[in-house]
Amino acid sequence: MTVEIITIGDELLIGQVIDTNSAYISRELNRIGISVFQITSVSDSRRHILAALEEASRRAPLVLITGGLGPTKDDITKSVFTEYTGDRLEVHRETLRNIESLMAARGVAMNPLNVKQAEVPSRCTVLRNTCGTAPGMWFEKDGVVYVSMPGVPFEMKTMMQDEVLPRLQQRFNTGNILHRTLLVTGYPESALALLIEDWENALPQNIRLAYLPSSGMIRLRMSASGADMQELAVQTEKEIEKLRNILGDHILSENDEQIEQIVARMLIEKNQTVATAESCTGGNIARMLTSISGSSAYFKGSVVAYSNSVKEDILQVNPHDLQQYGAVSEQTVTQMATCVRQLMKTDYGIATSGIAGPAGGTPGKPVGTIWIAVASASKMVAKLLHFGNNRENNIQRTSNAALNLLREMMTGMFLLIFLTSANCHAQKQGTDYIRVMFYNVENFFDTVNDPTTNDNDFTPDGSMRWTVKRYNEKRDRIFRVISHLGEWDPPAIVGLCEIENRGVLADLVQKTPLMKYPYKIIHKDSPDQRGIDAALLYRDDYLKCIHQQFIRVRFPDNRRRTRDVVYATFRTLKGDTLHVFVNHWPSRSGGQRQSEPGRALAASLLRNKVDSIFGCRPLANIVIVGDMNDGPLDKSLQSGLRALADTAQTKPSALFNLSAYKMKEPTGTIKYQGKWSVFDQVIVSGGLLRGTLRTDVNRCHIFRADYLLEPDNRYQGVKPFRTYVGLKYNNGFSDHLPVYLDILCK
């Protein structure tokens, strides 16, 4: 069943009024199984309206019209209808009484134009207008049904619900169409389409998918058609469950909600409040939040601080910071968010400051440079955004991003770090700093049985029941960690271990949103008995690889086999050389003492390679990352690798274990029998503590996002949220926490 919509009015054609009626009518018709074939807008012209009616009748058995029913001379729709149907106008008594009642209630005297509005074609069925004076009309000609409604949106909507939709369902056997609309964030449209391509291609024939991108977010609308509404609901839910396994937390809503509706619902559920301090968005976030009925329960107020004087006088932004860093800076938005929260006495404060455009940009801060921040009593998150030159789009994208940042803070999804002006977050990766991360991802196997390795457990029929679904979940969780750790600019260098082969790495960088970034893979199958390797990913837009090597760790008895050490040399954008080693030393299987010689061997081989580099360049820039299966003070690190635990006295040709300082903290990277250990480490050369590439202990971190942890019911506290606990699928991330290092580029 198809329908054509005709909207009448010169104001639509000159852009004075936006046609929202067609969108509403289309949406409501789709709900009852009627598809819109075409939408046509015409002027207030007799000839134009007659031609549109005639053409529409040849395309669809149902034509819905809005507009042109008012009391003025340019409202000619009714007279044109009488000409088109060969009818005449007459006063409809019930409509006249309705108009008289409305005028009396408003204290307005009737006039001849009001009486004229009660005139309708004699053969039409009159549709009652309970909100206004213009009646609707239903008539048929040559098997085609025509429905005319007022152009005033709220009058049309009421008439659609009370009169038109019930009559259409009674008149036509429309079938059923069920819509489910999901709101997705974190992906450009093209990347999302590639990610869910296999799922989309496998959809049943009666389910259609539409992509509806809008200001940094995408709505995915599934439309299922069929006879039984309950069966359609079950069918679509099954398909959405598959999509949840692919997209995970990137699905913000499954109920056709906008971001402001999601945030409003969460604030109400938590009985919390928010206020906004807006510069570049000019109150748009406040508008979005207050567009929802009942917003006074969670929204307290807003300060539109467009000028620096308002930022200083009302929001108490430090004048020195405004002068040194500018209004568009992390320092400014964090102070704005903090002050507006305190000023309004709310749980959260949102702040925005940026250059919306199209004018006002500088080489250092071009148009589209935006800072946003969200503050609570104990947490602060700031984020730098880069958009285009379209002012309206920049304002809306900033508003959406700020509300989503609040949502992430409320759900604990974002890495909550107190950011200072010294942090690399305020700088550009690649030119100002390089982020290096390492992550033991815990058994990232594909689902295919490799006869050359011991991977039988990690197959669909193996003891771990390692299915494609579980594999995809694992892959997407690794992507999530890399993405979040990079604070939405994924790290330049990613060291990984416990990966089975190059194929899983290719899936990671090609079948997740990491495809947006030019990651290259450095990997070689090693002789490890379990079939797991170390590997390295690097961004080709930030670094150029000039050398790579795989260092084989050979045991004297030739019976045991372990992972190779991955070694790569890079050239930075500023021409510096950086040497990177990725390690996964032999495990403690069989006991620490019994297995210690294997780690000592790996340490000595690595030290020999490092010394060969130092022999040519005493101040070489070297980063060593990995799961050492020993702590910083154990023999393999102290005697074998000779990585010093104190950086107080830096010297050339020396290695310094920055992770040794993490042992002073009550946590680590892995927890065994209630005790935290720092097995995943970052070690650097003395040159990196004093050269043009420079770092220090304060730039070395353990990534402890809340979602990477779960309660430790046996030993108290928390522990890493791992993929398996024994043979039980735990649907987590890894039994290790990632580590990362920021290196400044002078």
N, C-alpha and C positions, 0 to 999 in steps of 0.2 A: 504494500500500500504506500503510495507516494502522494506528496502534497507540494503545491507551490505557494510561496508567500509573496504578496505584493504590498509594499509600503508606499503610502501616498503622502507627498508633501515637498514643496520647493525647498524647505529648510533642510531636508535630508540631502538634497543634491548639491547644495552650496556649502555643506560642511558646518552649518550653524548648529545642527542637532545631530547627535550620534544615534544611529538606529540600534537601540538595545532591545526593541520589541522582537525582532526576528530571532535573536539569540535565545530569548526566553521561550518564544513559541516553539522553536526547533527542539529545545531541550524537553519541553513538556510533551510534545508530540512523540518524540523518541521513546519516552517512558511507556507509551501505550502502543508501541509497535508501528508508528507511522513515520516514514522517512521523508525528509525534505529533499525534493529534487532540485529546486531552484528558488532563489530569492531575487526579486526584482524591485527596484525603487523607481518611482515615476513622479513626475511633476504634477502640480494641480492644474492639469490640462485635460479637457474633455477628450480630445483626440488621443492623447497619450494613454489615458486610463482605459478607454475602449480597446485600443490596440493591445494593451497588456492583458486585459481580460480574455480577449479572443485567442491570443497566443498561449496563455496559460491553460485554457480549456483543451488545447490540443496535446498538452504534455502530461496533465495530471487529472485525476477524477475528483480532486478536492483542491479548492483555492481559498486561502485565508488572506484577508485584506485588513490593514489597519490604516487609520488616518482619514481626514477629510469629512468628518461627521459633525464638525462644530457649527455654530450659529452664524458665522460670517459669510460674506459673498464668495470668498475663495474656497469655501468648503462645499465642493460640488459633487461629492461621491454619491449621495443619494439620487440626485437628478440624473447622473450618468447611469446608475444602476437601472433606473426606470426605463431609460432609453434602450439599454442593452437587453433588458428582459421584455420590452414592450408593455410595461406596466404603467401605473400612475401613482402619484403620492396622495396619501390621505392621513388625517390626524389619527393617531393611535391613542384612544382615550386613557388607557391605563398608564401609558408613558406620560401623557400630559399631567395626570394626577400626581405621578411621581415627581415630575419637574416642579409642579406647584408646591408640593410638600418640601422639596429641597430648598426652593427659594424662600419659603416662609420660615424655615428653620434658620436660614442665614440672614433673615431680616431684609431681603431684597425683593423689590416689586417686580412682578412679571412684566415682560415687554414682548412685542411681536416676534423678535428673534427667538425668544425662549419657546414660544408657541410653535414656531417653525421647526424647532428641534424635535417636536413630537410627531412630525410628518415622516411616514415610512412608505415604501412600496406596498400596495394593497395585498399582494399575494405572498409576501415574505412572512416568515415566522420571526416575531420580535424577541430579541434576547435582552432581558432586563439588566439595566446598569444600576447597581446599588450604590455606586460611588460617585456618579456624575449624572449629567443631563442627556448625554447622547446615547440612544439605545443601539444595541447591536442588531444585525439582521442575518437571517439564514434563508437562502432560497436556492432552488434548483433549476437548471436549464440543460436540456439535452443530456441528462444523466450525470452532469457535473454539479457538485455541491459547492456553493459560494457562501462564505461566512465573512461578514464585515463587522469590525470592532473599532472602538475609539482608538486614537493614536496616543492618548495620555497613558503612560505606562501602568500606573497603579489601577486605573479603570480597566485597562485591557487585561491585566493579570487576574483581577477578580472575576471578570466575565469569563475568561478561559477556564478557571477552576469551577465556577458555579454553573455555567451554561454550556460552554462549547465542548469541553472534554467529555462530560457525561453523554452528551448527544452523539458525539463522534463514536464513542465506544458502543453505543446502542445501535447506531446506523450502520457501522462497518465492522466486519470481522477482522480486527486488526492484528490478532496474534499477540505475542509478547516480546518485548525487548528489555533486557536487563543490562544496566550499565554499572560498572565498578570503576571508579577513578582513583588512581594512586598518585600521590605527590612524591616525587623523587628529587633528591639533591645530590650534588657532588660529581655529576657527569655532564659534559656537553652532549647535545642530542646525538651527534654522530658516534661518540664513544659509547653511549648507552645502547644505541641500535646495534653496534657490533657485539657488545657484551651479551645482549639477550637475543641475538640473532637465531641461535638454535632453538631457544624456547619459543620465539615468535613463529618460526617456521613450522613448529610441531603443534600449534594451536588447532583445535577442531575447526572444521569448515564454517560452523555457525557462530564462531567468535571472531570479531574483528578488533584490531588494535590500532589506536590513534595516538600519535605523539603531539602533545600540546605544550611547547616550550613557552616560558614566560619569565623574563627577568631573573635568570640564574637558576631557575627550577624548571622541572618538566612534569607535566601531568600525563600519566599513561591511562587512557580510557579504554576499557574492555567493553565491547558491546556484544552480548549474546542474544540470539533470536531463537525462538522455539515456542511450542504450544504450552508447555508446563513451566510456570514461573519457579516452582520449587526445584525442579530438575535443573533449570538454568542456574539457580543459586548454588546448588551443589557442584555443578560443572565448573563455574567460574572460580569457586573457592579452591577447588583442586588445582587449577592453573595458577592462582595467586600464591598458593603454598609453594609451588615450584619456583615462582619468581622470588619469594622471600628467601629461598635458599641461595639464590644468585646475588641479590642486591642487599640483603641483610638490613643493617641500620640506615642504609641510604633511602629506604622507604619511610617517609615522615608520616604519611597518613594513607589509609585505605578507604576513607569515607568522603572523598571529594572535598577536602578541607583546604583552605588557604593557610599559609604559615601563621598569619595573625590569629586565625581560629584555633590552631593547634596550641600556640602559646597561651591564648586566653583560657583554653580548657585546662592546661597544665597548671596555670596560676590559680585557677578556681579550685582544682582538686587539692592543691597543696596549701590553699589559703594564704597565698603570698601576693605581694604587690610589686609594681614596677613604675618607674618614672623615666622620662627621657630628657636628654640634653642634646639638642639637634642644631647643627650648623648647616652643612651642605644639604641635608634632607629637608630643612625648613618646616618641620612639624609633620612630615609625611608619616613617620612611624606612629606618632600620636593619633593622626587621622585613622590609620589602619586599625589601631587597637580600640579606638572609640567608635568604630563603625559597627561594632558588635553589641547587641542588646545586653545590658547588664554589666557593661565595662567598668562602671564605677566601683565594682567589687574588687577589681585588681589594678586599675589604672588611677594614679593619684594626680598626675599633672606633668607639664613639660615646660622646659625653658628653650626657646628658639634663640640660640646665641650666635647670631650671624656676624656680629662685630666683635673685635677683640675686647672692646670696653665691657661688653656684656659678659664675655668669658671671664674677665678679670673681676669685675665688680659683683656679679651675681654668683658665678660658679667658682670663684676664688682660684682661677688658674694663675700660677706664678708668672708675673710679668717677665722675669728673667728667662723662663722657659719659652715663653712666646717669642721673645726676641732672639733667643739662641736657636731654637728648634723650629719655630713657626707654628701657626695655628693648625696646619696639617701635619701632625706629628703624634707619635705614641705618647709623649709626655703630656700633650694637651688633652687628648681624649681620655686618658686614664684619670686625670684630675677632674675633668668634666663629669665622668661617670660616677666617681666617688662623691663629688659634691652634690650632684642632683639627688643621689640616693639619700644622703644625709639631710638635705634640704627638705625633701618631700617625705622623709621618714618611711622609706619603702625597703623591701627586701633586695631589690635589684635596681641598678641604674644603667641605662643604655646611653652611649654617646657616639656622635658621628662628627667628623670634620674632614672636608676634602674639597677637591676642585671639580665641580660637576660639569663645568664647561658651558658653551664651547670655547669661552675665553678664560683667561686667568692662569694658564699653565706656564711653567718655566722649564728649562732643560732638566733641572734637578727634580722637579715635581710637575710632570706633564698633566694635562687634563685627564681626568679619570683616576688620579691618585687619591685614595680614600683611606682614612684610618677609622676603625670602629672599636669600641670597647664595651665590655659588660663588667659591672662591679657588684659584688655582694659584700656581706660583712666580713668574709674571710678570704675571698678569692677575687682575682682580677685577671681578665683575659683581654688582650688587645690583638688586633689583626690588621694587616696591611692589604689593601685590595688595589687591583689595577684594572680599570675598565676603559671604555672607548671615549668617543667625543660627544655622544648623544646625551644631552642634559637630562631629559625625561627618563631615559633608560638608566642612566647612572643613579639618579635619585631612587628609582624603584628597586634596582639591584642592591643598592646600599641598604635600603630599608629591609628588604628580604634577608640579606646577609646578617644584619644586626639582630633581627628577631631570631634567626636560626642560631646565631651565636648564643643568645640567651637560652634557647631550647637546649643546646648542647651543654651549657653550664648546668642547667637544671637536671639533666639526665646523667651528668658525669662522663659524657663521651669525649669531651675535649681534654687535651693535656693541659691541666691547670697549673700554669707556672706564673709566678710573680715576675713580670718582665720589667727590666730596668733599662736605662738608656745605654748601658754597656752591652746589652744582649745583641746577638747577631740578627734577631728577629726584625730589628729596625733597619737592617741593611739588605743588600741584594746578594743572594748566593751566586757564586761563580766569580764575581768581581771583588766583592768585599769579604766574603768568607766561603769556606767549603765545609759542608757537614759530612762526616763519616760515621756510619752506623754499622753495628754488627748485631746479628740475631741468630741464635740457635733455634731454628723453627720447629724442632722435634718431629722427625720422621715425615718429611714431605716426600712421600712416595706417589708415583702414579698408580693406576689400578691394573697395569699389565704385568704379568709374571715374566721376569727376566731370568732365563735358565742359568745365566752366568753369575748371578748374585743370590744372596739369601733373602729375597724379598717376598717369599711365599705367604707370610702372614698378612702382608698388605696387598691383598687382592680381594675381589668380591667374595670368593669362596674360602679365603684364609681365615685364620683365627680372629683377626681384627675386623672382619667383614668390611673391608675397605672399598666402599662403593663409589661410583662416580659422584653421587650427591655429596658424600663426605669429603671426597677429594676437592670438589669445587668450593665447599665451605672452608676447607683449610686454605686453599689458594686465596680466597677473598679475604680471609682474616689476616693473612700475611700482608696483602695489599693494604688493608686498613691500618696496620701498624706502621708500615713504611710511610703511608700518606700522612697520618697524624703526627708521627715523629718529625716529619719534615715541615709540620705546621703549614700544610697545603702547598709547600714547594719541596717535593720529595728530595731526600739527600743526594748529593752529588755522587757519593760512593756508598754502596750497600754490600757489606760482607755477610754471607750466609753460610750456615753449615747444617748438616743432616738433610741435604737434598739428594734425591736419587740420581738425577740425570739432567742433561741440558733441556729435555722436553718440558719438565716441570717449570724450569726457569723461563722458557719461552712462553708458556701459558701465563705465568705471572706478569710478564711485561707486555703481552700482546692481547690477553683476554680479560684484563681489568683496566680501569682508567689510567693505569701506568702507561698505557699505550700512547697517551698524550705527550709523554716525555721520551726523548731519544736515548733510552737505556740500551747499552750494549752488554753482552754477556762474556765473561771470562770463566771458562770451565773446561775441565777434562775429567773423564771417568778415571777414578783412582782404583787401586786394587783392594779397597776396604772389604772385609769379609761380609759386612752387612749390606754393602752396596750403597753407602751414603758418602757424599763428597762435601768439600768446601767449595765455595764459588764466590765470584765477585761481579756485581753490577755497577756500571758507572754511566753517568750522563754525558753524552757526547757533545752537548751544548756548553758544558762547563769545563770539560777536561778532554785531552787527547792522549790516548794510550800509545806510548812509544816502545814499550817492551812488556812481554809477559812470559812467565816461566812457572813450571809446576815442580816443586821440590819433593822428591820421593823420600819417604821415611822408611828405610830398609832395616828390618830387625836382623841381628846376626844369625839367628837360627833359620831364617828364610821361611818360617812356617806361619808366623803371624803377619797380618797385613793391616794397614791403617790408611788414613786419609793423607793425600798430598797437601803440602802447604802451597797456597796460591800466592804468586808474587807478580806485581804489576808496577810499572813506572809510568807516571803521568806528567804531562805538561799542562800547567794551569793557563788561564786566559791572560795572565800577566807575565807568563814566560818562566815561572818557577818550576822546578822539578820536585815531584813528590813520589816517594817509594811506599808502597802499601803491601802488607803481608796479611793474608787471611788464614787462620789456623783452626784446626780441631784436633787437639792432641789426643793420644790414646786414653781410653776411659779407665776408670778405677775398678773395672770388673775383676773380681778375684781378690780385692782388697787394695788399700792404698799403697802399702809397702811393696806387695808383690808386683803391682803394676807400675810402680814408680820408674823403673828403668826405661820403659817405653816413652814416658814423657820427658825424661832426661835426654834421651836420644833425639827426640824432636826438638828440644830446646837447644842442644849443642849444634845440630844441623842448621837451625835458624840463625844461631849466633855466628856461625862460620860465614853464612851468606851476608849477614849484616856487616861483619868485619871486612869482607871484601869490598863492600860499598864504602865503608869508612876509609879504607886504604886509598881510595881515589878521591873521596870528598869527605874530610873529617866533619864538616858541618852539614852533611846531607840531611834532607828532610825525610824522616822515616816514621811511618805509623804502622804499628803491629796490633791487630785486633784478633780476637778469637776466643773460643771456649777451650781453656787450657786444662780443664779438669784438675786443676790445682789452684790454690790461693796465691796471692802475690808474695807471701812470705815463705812459701814452700820451696823445697830444694831445687826443683826444676827451674823455677823463675829466678831464684837467687844465685844459684851456682851455675846452672846450665846456660840460661839466657843472660844472666848478670844484669837484670833489670832492677835498678835502684828504686827504693821505696821512698826516697826523700829528694825533692827537687830544689832544696835550699841552695845547693852549690852545683849549678849547671856546668858541664864541661863537655868539650867535643868528644866524639867517639864513645859516648855513653848512652845508655838507654835508661829511661825513667818510667816507672809504672804509675801512671796517673790513677789507676784503679785502686792502688794501695790505700789511698785516702778514703775510699768508700768503705774500708773495713772499720773505720771509726763510727760509721752509721749503724743503726740497729737492724738494717736490712741488707740485702745483697741481690744477686742475680738468680740464685737457685736456692731452694730450701729442701733439706733432707733431714727427716726425723726431728723436725721442729727447729733446726738450726740453719740460719742463713749463711751462705758462702758467696764469695766474689770469684767465681770461676770464669766469667765472661769479662775480659779485660781490654784496656786500651793502654798501649805502651808507645812512647815516642822517643825520638832521638833528642840529644841536647840542642841540635840545630833548630828544632822546632820551638824551643823555649826562648830563642834569642834572635831569630833571623827575620827575613821579609815575610816568610810564612811563620806565623807565631800562634802558640796556644799556651794554656796553663791548666792547672788542676781545676780551676773554677769553670772551665769549659768542657769538662768531662762529666757525663751524667749517666745515671741508670734511668731508663724510661719506665716509669711506674704508673702508667695510666690505670684508672680504676678498673676498666673492663678487662685488663690483663691479670687481675687478681680475683680470688674467690676466698670465702671464709675457710680457715684451717680449723675444722671442728675438733680435731684430735689434739693438736698442740697449741691451739689458740692463735689469735691474730689472723693474718692472711697468708696465702701462698700463691704461686703462679697458677693460673687457670689453664691447665694442660688439656691436650686433645684426648688422651686416654688415661684412665686410672686402672692399671692392669689391663684386663681385656674389655673393660667397660668403656664405651664411647662417652666421653665427657663433653664433647662439642665445644672445646675451649681453644686456646691459642698455642701455648707451648709450656713446657716445664721450666723454661728459662725466660728471663726478662732481657730486653735489648739494652745495649749500651751505645752511646754516641759521643762524638767529639766535634767541636767547632774549631776550625783553623782560620785565623784572620789572615787576609791577604793585604799586606802593607803596600 
